[in-house]
């Protein structure tokens, strides 16, 4: 298995783990953690980036 294939498998397992956590399926989370450990990876998903907030609406300036 190449390093790219290994990394792709780890990424897929992390995504799978997030789904199981969202559903509350603790048994499957443990199973995925065990498989991640076999690849030498941690069972933690990388931190998600914050979403951008929209800019505040421009205010109209009144001329005097």
N, C-alpha and C positions, 0 to 999 in steps of 0.2 A: 504494500500500500504506500503510495507516495504521500509526501507531506500535505499536498493540496487535497488529496482524497481524505486524509485523516482530519484535516481542519474542516472540510465540508461536512463530514460525518458528525463531528463535535458540534458544529453550528446547528445542524438539523436536530440533534438530540437536545440541545438547549432550547430550541423553539418548541419541541415536543414537550419538554419539561414545563415550560411556561403555560402551555395549554392545560396540562394536568393540574398544575397549581391553581389555575383560574377555576377549574371545575371542582377542586377540592379532593382530587383522587390521590390520596397520600401513598397508597400502595404502588401506583404506577410511577409516582415521583421517585420513590425509593428504588424502583427497578431501573429507571433512567439514570439515577445517580450512580448505581452500581456499574452500569455500562460506561458512563463517563469516566469513572475511576479506572476502568480497564484501559481506557485510552489515555489515562494520566491527566485528565482534566477535572476541574472542580465542578460541582453541581450548582454553580451560580451563574445566572444569566448576566451578561454585561449590563451596566447601568444604561438606562434609556435616556436619550437626549431630551431635554425640555422642548416642548412645542413653542413655536413663536406665537406671541400674542399680536393681534392686529394693532396697528398704530391707531392712536386716538383720532377721532374725526376732526377735521380741520374746522376751526371756528371762523365764522364770517366776521370780518372787521368792518365796523361802520365808519364811514368818512364823516367828518364834521364840517 
